[in-house]
Amino acid sequence: MESSQASSRNLPARNVTEETIVEAYATFILYANPYYPSNANTTELKRTFGNVPRSDRKEFSPFVLWRLVRQLELGEIKTWIQLALIMGVEPTTVENGASVQKVQQYTVRLKVGHSSNLTRGFVPEVS
């Protein structure tokens, strides 16, 4: 990476909001990954980051998820299952015909999606 390109990269502001978190994520990925030019198209990266897994047709905000994951990291939330319940994923019962593992399955999707977003941001695409 040329020094002029390195100097043109900046960390995003740490005080993200609902409106700025997706852009801040893309800016961070470009800052942290010199493989991509600083003017790389981040449309797909932003789209996938902003697409938090749904549950029962409920859509969840990446900002809310980010705040909850932060609470999980700080120990304020103890488990991924607790995080999912706080988000509003509703546990099911056998009586209504849905899987009793629904919350656990959702947390796996969250973790896989989270890992995938990090990987997508740091691993070059192979053509």
C-alpha positions as CSV (number, residue, x, y, z in Angstrom):
1,M,0.0,0.0,0.0
2,E,1.4,3.4,-0.9
3,S,2.0,5.9,2.0
4,S,-0.5,8.4,0.4
5,Q,-3.2,5.7,0.5
6,A,-2.4,4.7,4.1
7,S,-2.6,8.3,5.2
8,S,-6.0,8.8,3.5
9,R,-7.6,6.1,5.7
10,N,-9.2,7.2,9.0
11,L,-11.0,5.4,11.7
12,P,-14.7,6.2,11.9
13,A,-16.0,8.1,14.8
14,R,-16.6,5.9,17.9
15,N,-19.9,7.5,18.8
16,V,-22.0,5.7,16.1
17,T,-25.8,6.2,15.9
18,E,-28.6,4.3,14.2
19,E,-28.0,6.5,11.2
20,T,-24.2,6.1,11.0
21,I,-23.3,2.6,12.1
22,V,-23.4,1.0,8.7
23,E,-21.2,3.6,7.1
24,A,-18.9,3.5,10.2
25,Y,-18.5,-0.3,9.7
26,A,-17.6,0.1,6.1
27,T,-15.1,2.9,6.9
28,F,-13.5,0.7,9.6
29,I,-13.2,-2.3,7.2
30,L,-11.4,-0.1,4.7
31,Y,-9.2,1.4,7.5
32,A,-8.2,-2.0,8.8
33,N,-7.8,-3.8,5.5
34,P,-5.1,-2.4,3.2
35,Y,-6.0,-5.0,0.5
36,Y,-8.9,-2.8,-0.6
37,P,-8.3,0.6,-2.1
38,S,-9.6,3.5,0.1
39,N,-12.1,4.3,-2.7
40,A,-13.5,0.7,-2.9
41,N,-17.2,0.3,-3.5
42,T,-18.7,-0.7,-0.2
43,T,-22.3,-1.1,-1.3
44,E,-22.4,-4.9,-0.8
45,L,-20.5,-4.8,2.4
46,K,-23.0,-2.2,3.8
47,R,-25.9,-4.2,2.6
48,T,-24.8,-7.4,4.3
49,F,-23.8,-5.7,7.5
50,G,-27.2,-4.0,7.7
51,N,-29.1,-7.2,7.1
52,V,-29.5,-8.6,10.6
53,P,-31.2,-12.1,10.6
54,R,-34.9,-11.9,11.0
55,S,-37.2,-13.9,13.4
56,D,-40.9,-14.3,12.8
57,R,-40.7,-11.6,10.1
58,K,-39.4,-9.1,12.7
59,E,-36.5,-7.0,11.4
60,F,-33.8,-6.0,13.8
61,S,-31.5,-2.9,13.7
62,P,-27.8,-3.4,13.4
63,F,-27.4,-0.5,15.9
64,V,-29.5,-2.3,18.5
65,L,-27.6,-5.5,17.9
66,W,-24.3,-3.7,18.2
67,R,-25.3,-2.2,21.6
68,L,-26.5,-5.6,22.8
69,V,-23.3,-7.3,21.7
70,R,-21.4,-4.6,23.5
71,Q,-23.4,-5.4,26.7
72,L,-22.6,-9.1,26.2
73,E,-18.9,-8.3,25.9
74,L,-19.1,-6.3,29.1
75,G,-20.9,-9.1,31.0
76,E,-24.1,-7.1,31.4
77,I,-25.8,-9.7,29.2
78,K,-24.8,-13.2,30.1
79,T,-25.6,-15.3,27.0
80,W,-26.4,-15.0,23.4
81,I,-29.8,-16.5,24.2
82,Q,-30.5,-13.7,26.7
83,L,-29.4,-11.2,24.0
84,A,-31.8,-12.7,21.5
85,L,-34.7,-12.6,24.0
86,I,-33.9,-8.9,24.8
87,M,-34.0,-8.2,21.0
88,G,-37.5,-9.6,20.9
89,V,-37.0,-13.1,19.5
90,E,-40.0,-14.9,21.0
91,P,-39.5,-18.4,22.4
92,T,-42.0,-20.9,21.1
93,T,-43.8,-23.9,22.6
94,V,-44.5,-27.3,21.2
95,E,-48.2,-26.4,21.3
96,N,-48.0,-23.8,18.6
97,G,-46.1,-26.2,16.3
98,A,-42.8,-24.4,16.2
99,S,-39.4,-25.7,17.2
100,V,-38.6,-25.4,20.9
101,Q,-35.0,-24.7,19.8
102,K,-36.1,-21.5,18.0
103,V,-34.1,-19.0,20.2
104,Q,-31.0,-21.2,20.1
105,Q,-31.2,-21.5,16.3
106,Y,-31.6,-17.8,16.0
107,T,-28.5,-17.1,18.2
108,V,-26.5,-19.5,15.9
109,R,-27.6,-17.5,12.9
110,L,-26.6,-14.3,14.6
111,K,-23.1,-15.6,15.5
112,V,-22.6,-17.0,12.0
113,G,-23.7,-13.8,10.4
114,H,-21.5,-11.8,12.7
115,S,-18.5,-14.0,11.9
116,S,-19.4,-13.8,8.2
117,N,-19.5,-10.0,8.2
118,L,-16.0,-9.9,9.8
119,T,-14.7,-12.4,7.3
120,R,-16.3,-10.7,4.4
121,G,-14.6,-7.5,5.4
122,F,-11.1,-8.9,5.9
123,V,-10.7,-11.6,3.3
124,P,-10.2,-10.6,-0.3
125,E,-12.7,-12.0,-2.8
126,V,-11.2,-14.5,-5.2
127,S,-12.3,-14.1,-8.8
